[in-house]
Amino acid sequence: MSIDFEQQNFEQHIIELLVHAGSARSSALMALQQAKEGDFRQAEVLMEESRRETRAAHVIQTKLIGLDEGSGKLPINLITVHAQDHLMNAMVIQDLADNIIDLYQRLPASDRQTA
């Protein structure tokens, strides 16, 4: 993923981070649903999509942190905080989804439907 940070279009980068993080979260939640239904292959496809989106968001986040250099060079506003919150939530949901999917795989199919 190539991001042109030379233009310093800060808001655009934050929106991209937000979109990637939101997609990561959605894919992980869809993976959970697929696992609950017993479609573990599709669940893994969705989890990999979630991980790709998280990596893309993390690339943006890392570059923004580098630009800020810990000295407050970049503005902190509500959308920045919201984007960071989305990314953190997506990462937590991924961790939980991986573990819950593993548990679903251990359950007999008849027990998954009532879980």
Kinemage of the C-alpha trace (Angstrom):
@kinemage 1
@onewidth
@group {chain A} dominant
@subgroup {mainchain}
@vectorlist {calphas} color= white
{ca met a 1} P 0.000 0.000 0.000
{ca ser a 2} L 1.468 3.313 -1.043
{ca ile a 3} L 0.335 6.471 0.701
{ca asp a 4} L 1.466 9.912 -0.386
{ca phe a 5} L 2.047 11.726 2.878
{ca glu a 6} L 4.010 14.488 1.169
{ca gln a 7} L 0.769 16.338 0.454
{ca gln a 8} L -0.085 16.232 4.154
{ca asn a 9} L -3.785 15.755 3.416
{ca phe a 10} L -4.355 14.825 7.026
{ca glu a 11} L -8.153 14.501 6.994
{ca gln a 12} L -8.094 12.238 3.943
{ca his a 13} L -5.648 9.893 5.661
{ca ile a 14} L -7.773 9.813 8.812
{ca ile a 15} L -10.868 8.968 6.745
{ca glu a 16} L -8.942 6.166 4.998
{ca leu a 17} L -7.848 4.830 8.385
{ca leu a 18} L -11.458 4.946 9.572
{ca val a 19} L -12.757 3.123 6.481
{ca his a 20} L -10.130 0.365 6.733
{ca ala a 21} L -10.759 -0.069 10.462
{ca gly a 22} L -14.532 -0.194 9.955
{ca ser a 23} L -14.153 -2.771 7.194
{ca ala a 24} L -11.886 -4.861 9.418
{ca arg a 25} L -14.467 -4.810 12.197
{ca ser a 26} L -17.334 -5.708 9.856
{ca ser a 27} L -15.434 -8.590 8.263
{ca ala a 28} L -14.545 -10.065 11.662
{ca leu a 29} L -18.169 -9.878 12.802
{ca met a 30} L -19.350 -11.497 9.548
{ca ala a 31} L -16.734 -14.224 10.086
{ca leu a 32} L -18.245 -14.937 13.496
{ca gln a 33} L -21.671 -15.323 11.925
{ca gln a 34} L -20.320 -17.698 9.282
{ca ala a 35} L -18.582 -19.781 11.954
{ca lys a 36} L -21.791 -19.952 13.971
{ca glu a 37} L -23.503 -21.322 10.862
{ca gly a 38} L -20.697 -23.867 10.443
{ca asp a 39} L -19.064 -22.333 7.358
{ca phe a 40} L -15.519 -22.246 8.680
{ca arg a 41} L -13.971 -21.845 5.262
{ca gln a 42} L -15.882 -18.622 4.646
{ca ala a 43} L -15.156 -17.528 8.215
{ca glu a 44} L -11.425 -17.822 7.517
{ca val a 45} L -11.768 -15.905 4.244
{ca leu a 46} L -13.522 -13.107 6.120
{ca met a 47} L -10.956 -13.130 8.938
{ca glu a 48} L -8.138 -12.809 6.407
{ca glu a 49} L -9.991 -9.889 4.818
{ca ser a 50} L -10.308 -8.357 8.283
{ca arg a 51} L -6.573 -8.786 8.893
{ca arg a 52} L -5.746 -7.174 5.519
{ca glu a 53} L -7.908 -4.179 6.355
{ca thr a 54} L -6.283 -3.879 9.779
{ca arg a 55} L -2.824 -3.957 8.208
{ca ala a 56} L -3.841 -1.212 5.774
{ca ala a 57} L -5.161 0.915 8.641
{ca his a 58} L -2.035 0.241 10.668
{ca val a 59} L 0.201 1.446 7.811
{ca ile a 60} L -1.665 4.756 7.799
{ca gln a 61} L -1.585 4.997 11.586
{ca thr a 62} L 2.159 4.320 11.710
{ca lys a 63} L 2.915 6.956 9.080
{ca leu a 64} L 0.777 9.510 10.901
{ca ile a 65} L 2.534 8.745 14.181
{ca gly a 66} L 5.860 9.206 12.399
{ca leu a 67} L 4.779 12.562 11.024
{ca asp a 68} L 3.665 13.710 14.457
{ca glu a 69} L 6.973 12.632 16.040
{ca gly a 70} L 5.292 12.647 19.441
{ca ser a 71} L 5.377 16.417 19.502
{ca gly a 72} L 1.798 17.354 18.621
{ca lys a 73} L 2.530 18.410 15.036
{ca leu a 74} L -0.727 16.881 13.804
{ca pro a 75} L -4.134 18.106 14.973
{ca ile a 76} L -6.140 15.881 17.279
{ca asn a 77} L -9.837 16.222 16.600
{ca leu a 78} L -12.935 14.105 17.089
{ca ile a 79} L -12.552 12.255 13.763
{ca thr a 80} L -8.951 11.344 14.651
{ca val a 81} L -10.039 9.933 17.993
{ca his a 82} L -12.964 8.159 16.324
{ca ala a 83} L -10.669 6.546 13.743
{ca gln a 84} L -8.250 5.373 16.433
{ca asp a 85} L -11.163 3.984 18.450
{ca his a 86} L -12.425 2.072 15.395
{ca leu a 87} L -8.989 0.561 14.811
{ca met a 88} L -8.583 -0.503 18.425
{ca asn a 89} L -12.082 -2.021 18.452
{ca ala a 90} L -11.422 -3.878 15.204
{ca met a 91} L -8.253 -5.379 16.649
{ca val a 92} L -10.030 -6.489 19.838
{ca ile a 93} L -12.905 -7.963 17.838
{ca gln a 94} L -10.413 -9.852 15.645
{ca asp a 95} L -8.741 -11.383 18.693
{ca leu a 96} L -12.076 -12.403 20.175
{ca ala a 97} L -13.379 -13.663 16.824
{ca asp a 98} L -10.340 -15.897 16.353
{ca asn a 99} L -10.965 -17.477 19.749
{ca ile a 100} L -14.732 -17.801 19.341
{ca ile a 101} L -14.335 -19.336 15.874
{ca asp a 102} L -11.934 -21.854 17.392
{ca leu a 103} L -14.557 -22.693 20.015
{ca tyr a 104} L -17.276 -23.060 17.369
{ca gln a 105} L -15.055 -25.507 15.499
{ca arg a 106} L -14.859 -27.661 18.624
{ca leu a 107} L -18.633 -27.754 19.122
{ca pro a 108} L -20.819 -30.378 17.477
{ca ala a 109} L -22.930 -28.795 14.718
{ca ser a 110} L -26.130 -29.284 16.693
{ca asp a 111} L -24.745 -27.222 19.599
{ca arg a 112} L -23.569 -24.334 17.349
{ca gln a 113} L -27.112 -23.445 16.346
{ca thr a 114} L -28.102 -22.780 19.946
{ca ala a 115} L -24.927 -20.875 20.844
